């Protein structure tokens, strides 16, 4: 729906995905995806503060997913989960910059670079 520029509909679907997450029906990476997609829809609709809040949640879930996978799955984590976290951090940096929060934006961008 986002690709088709139906942002209101995309946000409705993202809200449903987040409600599933809030009921405990997904893992860390899936929860991260739900909040990340909702943040994208919110940003596209101009609600940058809500997008930033959801990006914080998405980042936390993705970090937990990485930690839960552990060193036994290092290659998988490196190929799958780390790029997702990096993307979330970079997008969050853009949102924070648009909100005029340069220090926070730079911190997110620096964290993404370190991954």
HUFENHU-V337633 format. One line per field, one symbol per residue. ss: DSSP state (H for helix, E for strand, - for the rest). A space follows every 10 residues. Layout:
ss->???
This chain:
ss->------HHHH HHHHHHHHHH HH-----HHH HHHHHHHHHH HHHH---HHH HHHHHHHHHH HHHHHHHHH- HHHHHHHHHH HHHHHHHHHH HHHHHHHH-- -HHHHHHHHH HHHH-
